[in-house]
Amino acid sequence: MPQPPIWDSLWGFLENDTNFYYAIGFLTIAIFVAAFVAVSLISSVDLTQGGFLGIVAGFSMFMLVFFISIFAQRLEGQE
């Protein structure tokens, strides 16, 4: 089966460890947002409750630390 042309550029991007970690981070954010939207559409839960805001704030801080650590690892490799 022939591979689409984007396939080679995608594998070229993912050969580097830090680029792979960035891709996993963005995939995690996309899944979190999709799940959050699905829960808000399916259930009648108030989104301004402390529980939802706490989950979003905690996840945001986790992803911020995740991306900062990747950035620091990339800077470490430049030395």
Summary of the structure (lengths in Angstrom):
residues: 79
radius of gyration: 17.3
end to end distance: 42.6
largest distance: 52.2
contacts: 155
relative contact order: 0.10
helix: 82%
strand: 0%
